[in-house]
C-alpha cells in the first residue's frame, strides 16, 4: 500500500500497468484523504484526474 497523492500522473500510469504485466500483483494506492474508503481501479482514477 502506498500513499499515491504525492505521485505524478505518469507514475500512476506506470503503476497501473504493473498488474496487466503480472496478474498476480495487486496494487493499492491511497489517493485521497477522506474518512471513508472507496475501492476503484486506478485506471478510472487516472481518467478522472
C-alpha positions as CSV (number, residue, x, y, z in Angstrom):
1,X,0.0,0.0,0.0
2,X,1.4,3.4,-1.0
3,X,0.3,7.0,-0.5
4,X,-0.5,7.9,-4.1
5,X,-1.4,11.6,-3.7
6,X,2.3,12.5,-3.8
7,X,2.9,10.6,-7.1
8,X,2.9,12.3,-10.5
9,X,0.2,11.2,-13.0
10,X,2.9,9.5,-15.1
11,X,3.9,7.4,-12.1
12,X,0.3,6.4,-11.5
13,X,0.1,5.2,-15.2
14,X,3.3,3.1,-14.7
15,X,1.9,1.6,-11.5
16,X,-1.5,0.9,-13.2
17,X,0.3,-1.2,-15.9
18,X,2.1,-3.5,-13.4
19,X,-0.9,-5.8,-12.8
20,X,-1.5,-6.1,-16.5
21,X,2.0,-7.5,-16.9
22,X,1.6,-9.8,-14.0
23,X,-2.0,-10.5,-12.9
24,X,-0.8,-12.0,-9.5
25,X,0.3,-8.5,-8.4
26,X,-2.3,-6.3,-6.7
27,X,-1.6,-2.6,-6.1
28,X,-3.3,-0.4,-3.5
29,X,-2.8,3.4,-3.5
30,X,-4.2,5.9,-1.2
31,X,-5.1,8.9,-3.4
32,X,-7.4,10.9,-1.1
33,X,-7.7,12.0,2.5
34,X,-11.3,11.2,3.1
35,X,-12.5,9.3,6.1
36,X,-14.3,6.7,4.1
37,X,-12.8,4.0,1.9
38,X,-13.7,3.6,-1.8
39,X,-12.2,0.9,-4.0
40,X,-11.8,1.9,-7.6
41,X,-9.5,0.7,-10.4
42,X,-6.5,3.1,-10.7
43,X,-7.2,3.4,-14.4
44,X,-10.6,5.1,-13.5
45,X,-8.9,7.5,-11.1
46,X,-6.4,8.4,-13.7
47,X,-9.1,9.1,-16.3
48,X,-11.0,11.4,-13.9
49,X,-7.9,13.5,-12.9
